[in-house]
Amino acid sequence: MKSHEIKAAIADKGYTLSMIAEALGVNLASVSGVVCGHTQSRRIANAICKIINKPIETVFPDTKGYHTPLVLKGDDRKHGVAMLQQLLAAS
């Protein structure tokens, strides 16, 4: 989606970029940068997608960094390793 389309979709839900910034505890420039494609933040992008109820691939199709899986850490990583061990043991 183009930045003006994202802003319009957010406005259709009754919100503004500054409201999103305040809710996320970031500055307006950070949210605006993500919407305009000047900066990347998966956290902000996910919040925008949640607000407008669209998948990240639709809203930010040109930002490939948002389409790759997150690196697992801590307990999530341990769970992932356990799942892999079960999968590989079954082979």
Summary of the structure (lengths in Angstrom):
residues: 91
radius of gyration: 16.7
end to end distance: 42.6
largest distance: 51.8
contacts: 215
relative contact order: 0.12
helix: 67%
strand: 0%
